[in-house]
Amino acid sequence: DSGLFKRRDELEKEGWYPVEGNRWKKGEAEVVPLYEGKMVQMYDHRAANVVVHSDNLHRAAQQEAATLSQHQDPKFHPTPQFWVQQHDVAEIAATPWAFGFKDVTAPTNMRTMIAAILPVAGYGNTLPVLLPEETGEGKYTNFGPLLLANLCCSAFDYLARQKVQGQHLNWYIVEQLPMIRPGQFEGNIGKHHIGDFVRGEVLRLSYTAWDLQPFARDLGYDGPPFAWDEDDRSHRIARLDALFFHLYGISRDDAAYILDTFPIVREQGEKAFGCYRTKDLVLAYLNAVQSGDLDTCVSV
């Protein structure tokens, strides 16, 4: 499909003009950004811009991480390498949002499975998207965030690492990995319905920019994007990790072992905080979850 891709200079030369939402128009026609795997991180569809170094013959397009100030701007959109016409992504545009995961990975990376909610756009082959077989009312809205949270949890990542042998997280690997049964989300922990709680956390972690407003509205939220707060995000992700360890039936000792198999996460924590903070947070939240408490913000 590379013949469909348009660079910024090509769009300008052909008479296109930029409009809100990282799109370009020419009369009634419109182009949308082409997202690549390198542009996203966990619960973050704005993780990196694509910068082209023309003197690099083998990998000219490289990611440039978005800054903290860019993440804190709800109007910021990552710059792609290409745009595509909206009519060429009609199947995806039938849903107001989608979620996908990075294909290029390795079992030795910080994380092996990296997934995020995505706005309507074009998606390259390095960013497979999961779309509903049927666009039934509420079906994708209800289960999409639950599937995303399951893919992003440390327990699932540990399982993926046992299967990935190369640098690609192929679909045939993903589809055979054990997921939480849908019925498990219908239970309660304390005063919280599990499914509703997970959807609420995914909403807060994902809806940080206006381009995901359709996703927020589908989940019943009509307010502005949530402020990007690094500390708050680390607590919410750790709480979800703990909740999924609980749903998978993994003991505290086994959870501690699994978290110890993420050496880069440990190294980053020790460098920034002087301890393996992610592990400390997850295990503290696991104690809270097992006692029926999903409200407390732990202190470690």
Secondary structure, 3 states (H helix, E strand, C coil): CHHHCECHHHHHHCCCEEECCCEEEECCEEEEEEECHHHCECCECCCEEEEECCCCCCCCEEEEECCHHHHCCCCCCCCCCCEEEHHHHHHHHCCCEEEEECCECCCCCCCCCCEEEEECCEECCCCCEECCCCCCCCHHHHHHHHHHHHHHCHHHHHHHHHHCCCCECCHHHHCCCCCCCHHHHHCEECCEEHHHHHHHHHHHHHCCCHHHHHHHHHCCCCCCCCCCCHHHHHHHHHHHHHHHHHHHCCCHHHHHHHHCCCHHHHHHHHHHHCCCHHHHHHHHHHHHHHCCCCCCCCCC
